Amino acid sequence: MRNQVQMKILHFADAHIDMANYGRHDPETGLPLRVLDFLKSLDTIIAAAITEKVDLVIFAGDAYRDRTPSPTFQREWGKRIIQLSKAGIRTLLLIGNHDLSPAQGRANAIQEFDTLEVPLVTVLSRPQFLSSTDLGLPVQVIAIPWIARSGLMAATNADSMDSSEISMDIESRLTNLVNMWLDKADPALPTILTAHASVQGAKYGSERTVMLGVDMVLPGSLVRDARLDYVALGHIHKPQNLNENAHPPVIYPGSIERVDFGEAEDEKFFIIAEINRGKTEVRWCRLENIRPFIDLHVSLSSPENVTDILNTALPSAELLAGAIVRLTVDYDREWDALIDEPALRLLTETAFEFHLIKRPRFGSRIRLPANQAISSLTPMELLDQFWHAGHVLDNETEALQKMAKEIIEEGT
């Protein structure tokens, strides 16, 4: 342990280790190859914590993609967290929205560390203040895990509020709690706030495609309070410091691997920070050998030389090697037969996975009867008109209509 005013921490978030949305399984381990990508990044982070001899590891939520991970994925996560425990490193695991069951009284996805009382590992499943005595370290931590609206409504009279009133109520309660804890904190020791939430002014990446539930948004003034010395955030996958060149650092390290094409250009990081009361030095540690995502788009303007145009759009075999590739092609519907998909797949055989997205342009427009207005039709009726206007095959109409109905009903 260092002197009474300095701490060395490692902060990471949004591991999503069971994100097996692309690729095949590894024949040796039986795990999806994409899961191995995420585990490789997690191994790098765990090794860095041990090698750097950090005092504290803060994981800011979302261990998994699924709220009910399989025992296999729980085993892989547990093996790595146990390494921190055995190395004598105090570890805080914050509950994220993907870790929390929507049903009241159900265990969260990382509950076993509490249940088994794993030494030096603490699961933070409710807002709380951890003193230096609680942690056994010269630091104090304010924790704000993901707060489900259903839980708040069950504990209060929130069922009589509308959506905006519920958000204001959550914000007010959390602000009062944090201020109360900051008032009681030892001013001689560093104070860390960790939260799994959105913060006003944060820039989103593609994580909206994997988010579950309604965002809890913290006010920017709350996380930029000068009484704090570091703010360890999770939930948003785009790496960013919301208080650049000022104190305290307010940091989303981002997810530990690219989740989808929305993160194709993003580098991936974890954070090592030297925290002193009133001064913090932050080191962004880039995760190497992240699997590349290549997102290509071609809009065909004529039926001439289609094969050559599409072939030219592809990068070299070396760049394609091991990459997840998407080629989106816009074209007139009549040119569909000119797109040689087998040839494209042959050219991209070195890729980890290749997706061809064909977007035909339709010349026909939906024409309603003279006595019928769009405003008189329901969304389902409008979709039915669209399908039957020749935009899809007849044998697909029923399935598409059923899917659309499910989506519309879920959103109401």
C-alpha positions in Angstrom: 0.0 0.0 0.0 1.2 3.5 -0.8 1.1 6.7 1.2 -2.1 8.0 2.5 -2.9 10.3 -0.4 -2.1 8.2 -3.5 -3.8 5.3 -5.1 -3.1 3.3 -8.3 -6.3 1.9 -9.9 -7.3 0.1 -13.1 -10.7 0.9 -14.5 -12.5 -0.9 -17.3 -16.1 -1.5 -18.3 -18.5 -3.2 -20.7 -16.8 -6.5 -21.2 -19.8 -8.3 -22.8 -17.7 -11.5 -23.0 -20.6 -13.6 -24.4 -21.0 -11.4 -27.5 -21.0 -14.2 -30.0 -22.7 -12.4 -32.8 -20.2 -13.3 -35.5 -18.1 -16.3 -36.6 -17.7 -19.9 -35.7 -16.7 -22.0 -32.7 -13.1 -22.9 -31.7 -12.7 -26.6 -32.0 -10.2 -26.8 -29.1 -12.2 -24.9 -26.5 -15.7 -25.2 -27.9 -16.1 -21.5 -27.3 -17.3 -19.1 -30.1 -14.3 -17.5 -31.7 -15.7 -14.0 -31.0 -16.0 -14.9 -27.3 -12.3 -15.7 -27.4 -11.6 -12.2 -28.8 -13.3 -10.6 -25.8 -11.6 -13.0 -23.4 -8.2 -12.1 -24.9 -8.8 -8.5 -24.1 -10.0 -9.4 -20.6 -6.8 -11.4 -20.1 -4.7 -8.4 -21.1 -6.5 -6.2 -18.6 -6.2 -8.8 -15.7 -2.5 -9.3 -16.5 -1.9 -5.5 -16.5 -3.6 -5.1 -13.1 -1.3 -7.7 -11.6 1.9 -6.6 -13.4 1.3 -2.9 -12.6 0.6 -3.9 -8.9 -2.5 -1.7 -8.8 -4.2 -1.1 -5.5 -7.8 -1.3 -6.8 -9.6 -2.6 -9.9 -13.0 -1.0 -10.7 -15.1 -2.8 -13.3 -17.9 -0.3 -14.2 -20.6 -2.8 -15.3 -21.9 -5.2 -18.0 -19.9 -8.4 -17.7 -22.1 -10.1 -20.2 -24.3 -9.4 -23.2 -27.1 -11.5 -21.7 -28.7 -11.1 -18.3 -28.7 -14.9 -17.9 -25.3 -16.0 -19.1 -24.5 -19.7 -19.6 -22.5 -21.5 -17.0 -19.6 -21.7 -19.5 -19.4 -17.9 -19.8 -19.7 -17.5 -16.1 -16.8 -19.9 -15.6 -14.6 -17.9 -18.0 -15.4 -14.6 -16.3 -15.0 -16.1 -12.8 -11.6 -17.7 -13.6 -10.2 -14.2 -14.5 -11.7 -12.3 -11.5 -10.3 -15.0 -9.2 -6.8 -14.2 -10.5 -7.2 -10.6 -9.1 -8.4 -12.1 -5.7 -5.4 -14.4 -5.6 -3.1 -11.5 -6.4 -4.4 -9.6 -3.4 -6.0 -6.9 -5.5 -9.2 -5.3 -4.1 -11.8 -5.5 -6.9 -15.1 -3.8 -7.2 -17.7 -5.2 -9.7 -20.5 -2.7 -10.5 -23.8 -4.0 -11.7 -24.7 -2.8 -15.2 -28.0 -3.0 -17.1 -27.0 -6.3 -18.8 -26.1 -7.8 -15.4 -29.5 -7.0 -13.8 -32.5 -9.2 -14.1 -35.8 -7.3 -14.8 -37.6 -9.4 -12.3 -37.7 -8.3 -8.7 -35.8 -10.5 -6.3 -33.8 -12.3 -9.0 -30.0 -12.6 -8.6 -27.8 -10.5 -10.8 -25.5 -12.1 -13.3 -22.4 -11.7 -11.1 -24.1 -12.5 -7.8 -21.9 -15.6 -7.2 -18.9 -13.5 -6.0 -21.1 -12.2 -3.1 -22.7 -15.5 -2.4 -19.3 -17.3 -2.3 -17.7 -14.4 -0.4 -14.7 -14.4 -2.7 -11.9 -12.6 -0.9 -11.3 -8.9 -1.9 -14.1 -9.0 -4.5 -17.1 -6.8 -3.8 -20.3 -6.7 -6.0 -21.9 -3.3 -6.0 -25.6 -3.9 -6.6 -27.0 -0.8 -4.9 -26.0 2.8 -4.4 -23.6 3.0 -1.6 -20.6 4.7 0.0 -17.5 2.6 0.8 -15.1 4.1 3.3 -11.4 3.5 3.5 -12.2 1.1 6.4 -14.6 -0.8 4.2 -12.0 -1.1 1.4 -8.9 -1.5 3.5 -7.3 1.2 1.3 -6.7 4.9 1.7 -9.5 5.8 -0.7 -13.3 6.1 -0.6 -15.7 5.1 -3.3 -19.3 6.2 -4.2 -21.0 3.5 -6.2 -24.0 4.0 -8.5 -24.9 0.7 -10.3 -27.6 0.5 -12.9 -31.0 1.5 -11.4 -33.9 -0.2 -13.0 -37.0 2.0 -13.2 -39.1 -1.0 -12.2 -37.2 -1.2 -8.9 -37.8 2.5 -8.3 -41.5 2.3 -9.1 -41.9 -0.7 -6.7 -40.2 1.2 -3.9 -41.9 4.5 -4.3 -45.1 6.0 -5.6 -43.5 6.3 -9.0 -46.3 4.4 -10.7 -48.3 7.6 -10.6 -45.6 9.5 -12.5 -45.0 9.9 -16.2 -41.6 9.1 -17.8 -40.1 12.6 -17.4 -41.2 12.8 -13.7 -39.6 9.4 -13.0 -36.3 10.6 -14.6 -36.3 13.7 -12.5 -37.1 11.8 -9.4 -34.1 9.4 -10.0 -31.8 12.3 -10.8 -32.9 14.2 -7.6 -32.5 11.1 -5.4 -29.1 10.3 -6.7 -27.9 13.9 -6.5 -28.9 14.1 -2.9 -27.3 10.8 -2.1 -24.0 11.7 -3.7 -23.9 15.1 -2.1 -24.6 13.5 1.3 -21.8 11.0 0.9 -19.4 13.7 -0.4 -20.2 15.8 2.7 -19.3 12.9 5.0 -16.2 11.8 3.1 -12.8 12.3 4.6 -11.4 15.4 2.8 -7.8 14.1 3.2 -8.4 11.0 1.2 -9.1 10.6 -2.6 -12.7 10.0 -3.5 -13.9 8.0 -6.5 -17.3 7.9 -8.0 -18.2 4.9 -10.2 -21.5 4.6 -12.1 -23.1 2.6 -14.8 -25.2 5.2 -16.5 -25.3 7.8 -19.2 -24.0 11.3 -18.4 -25.4 14.5 -20.0 -23.1 15.5 -22.9 -21.6 12.0 -23.5 -21.2 10.9 -27.1 -22.8 7.6 -27.9 -21.3 4.9 -30.1 -23.2 1.9 -31.4 -24.1 0.6 -27.9 -27.7 1.6 -28.4 -28.0 -1.6 -30.4 -27.1 -3.7 -27.3 -28.6 -1.5 -24.5 -31.5 -2.9 -22.5 -33.9 -0.7 -20.7 -34.3 3.1 -20.5 -31.2 5.1 -19.9 -30.5 6.6 -16.5 -28.9 10.0 -17.2 -26.7 11.7 -14.6 -26.3 15.5 -14.7 -22.9 16.7 -15.8 -22.5 18.9 -12.7 -22.8 15.8 -10.4 -19.8 13.9 -11.9 -17.7 17.1 -12.3 -17.8 17.9 -8.6 -14.4 19.1 -7.5 -14.6 17.0 -4.4 -14.2 13.9 -6.6 -10.8 12.8 -7.7 -11.8 10.2 -10.4 -15.1 9.2 -12.0 -15.1 5.6 -13.4 -18.0 5.2 -15.8 -19.5 2.3 -17.8 -22.4 1.8 -20.2 -21.3 3.9 -23.2 -18.9 2.1 -25.5 -17.2 5.2 -27.0 -14.0 6.0 -25.1 -14.1 9.6 -23.8 -13.2 11.9 -21.0 -16.1 14.2 -20.2 -13.9 16.6 -18.2 -10.9 16.9 -20.4 -8.0 19.0 -19.0 -9.8 19.5 -15.7 -10.3 17.8 -12.4 -11.7 15.2 -11.8 -11.3 13.0 -14.9 -14.7 11.7 -15.9 -14.0 8.7 -18.0 -15.8 6.1 -20.1 -13.0 3.7 -21.2 -15.4 2.0 -23.7 -16.1 -1.6 -24.4 -13.1 -4.0 -24.4 -13.7 -5.3 -28.0 -15.6 -4.0 -31.0 -19.2 -5.1 -30.7 -20.5 -4.3 -34.2 -19.9 -2.1 -37.3 -20.8 1.0 -35.3 -17.5 0.6 -33.5 -15.4 -0.1 -36.6 -13.3 3.0 -36.2 -13.0 2.9 -32.4 -9.9 2.0 -30.6 -10.4 0.1 -27.3 -8.9 0.9 -24.0 -8.7 0.4 -20.3 -7.5 3.0 -17.8 -4.7 3.1 -15.2 -4.9 6.1 -13.0 -2.6 7.5 -10.3 -5.1 9.2 -7.9 -4.1 11.8 -5.4 -6.4 14.1 -3.5 -7.0 17.0 -5.8 -4.8 15.6 -8.6 -5.1 12.6 -10.9 -2.8 11.3 -13.7 -4.6 9.2 -16.3 -3.0 6.7 -18.7 -5.1 5.4 -21.6 -3.9 1.8 -22.3 -4.8 0.8 -25.8 -5.9 -2.9 -26.2 -3.8 -4.4 -29.1 -4.9 -6.8 -31.8 -8.6 -6.0 -31.6 -10.4 -7.7 -34.4 -10.9 -5.3 -37.4 -14.3 -4.5 -38.7 -14.4 -3.2 -42.3 -17.6 -1.5 -43.4 -17.8 -0.8 -47.2 -20.6 0.9 -49.2 -21.0 0.9 -53.0 -23.8 2.7 -54.9 -24.1 1.4 -58.5 -25.1 4.0 -61.0 -25.3 1.8 -64.1 -25.3 -1.9 -65.0 -21.9 -1.6 -66.6 -18.8 -3.4 -65.1 -20.7 -4.3 -61.9 -18.3 -7.1 -61.0 -15.2 -4.9 -61.5 -16.6 -2.1 -59.5 -17.5 -4.4 -56.5 -14.1 -6.2 -56.7 -12.3 -2.8 -56.7 -14.2 -1.7 -53.6 -12.7 -4.6 -51.6 -9.3 -4.1 -49.8 -6.4 -6.4 -50.2 -6.4 -10.0 -49.0 -3.9 -8.9 -46.3 -6.3 -6.3 -44.9 -9.2 -8.6 -45.2 -7.4 -11.4 -43.3 -9.2 -12.1 -40.0 -11.6 -9.1 -40.4 -15.4 -9.0 -40.1 -16.4 -7.4 -43.4 -19.7 -5.9 -44.6 -20.3 -4.7 -48.1 -23.5 -2.8 -48.7 -24.6 -2.4 -52.3 -27.3 0.0 -53.5 -28.5 -0.7 -57.0 -31.6 -0.8 -59.3 -33.6 -3.9 -58.7 -33.3 -4.9 -62.3 -29.5 -5.4 -61.9 -29.8 -8.0 -59.2 -28.5 -10.8 -61.4 -25.4 -8.8 -62.2 -24.1 -9.1 -58.6 -21.9 -12.2 -58.5 -22.1 -13.1 -54.8 -20.0 -16.4 -55.1 -17.2 -14.4 -56.7 -17.3 -11.9 -53.9 -17.1 -14.6 -51.3 -14.2 -16.2 -53.0 -12.3 -12.8 -53.0 -13.1 -12.4 -49.3 -12.2 -15.9 -48.2 -9.4 -14.7 -45.9 -11.9 -12.6 -43.9 -13.2 -13.9 -40.5 -16.7 -13.3 -41.8 -18.2 -11.6 -44.9 -21.7 -10.0 -45.1 -23.1 -8.9 -48.4 -26.0 -6.5 -47.9 -28.0 -5.9 -51.1 -30.3 -2.9 -51.1 -32.2 -2.8 -54.4 -33.9 0.5 -55.4 -37.5 0.2 -56.4 -39.0 2.3 -59.1 -42.7 1.6 -58.2 -44.6 3.7 -55.7 -47.5 2.7 -53.6 -50.7 4.2 -55.0 -53.7 4.3 -52.7 -57.3 4.2 -54.0 -58.7 7.7 -54.6 -61.1 7.4 -51.7 -58.4 6.4 -49.2 -55.9 8.6 -47.4 -52.7 7.5 -45.6 -54.0 9.0 -42.3 -56.9 6.5 -42.4 -54.7 3.5 -42.4 -53.0 1.8 -39.5 -49.2 1.1 -39.6 -49.9 -2.6 -40.3 -52.3 -1.7 -43.1 -49.6 0.6 -44.7 -47.0 -2.1 -44.4 -49.4 -4.6 -46.1 -49.8 -2.1 -49.0 -46.0 -1.8 -49.2 -45.4 -5.6 -49.4 -48.1 -6.1 -52.0 -46.8 -3.2 -54.2 -44.1 -5.7 -55.4 -41.4 -4.8 -53.0 -41.1 -8.3 -51.6 -41.9 -11.8 -52.7 -45.4 -13.0 -52.0 -44.2 -15.9 -49.9 -42.3 -13.5 -47.5 -45.2 -11.2 -46.9 -46.8 -13.2 -44.1 -43.6 -13.6 -42.1 -42.6 -9.9 -42.5 -46.1 -8.8 -41.4 -45.9 -11.0 -38.3 -42.5 -9.6 -37.4 -43.7 -6.1 -37.9 -46.7 -6.7 -35.6 -44.5 -8.0 -32.8 -42.1 -5.0 -33.1 -45.0 -2.5 -33.1 -46.7 -4.2 -30.1 -43.5 -4.2 -28.1 -43.0 -0.5 -28.6 -46.5 0.4 -27.4 
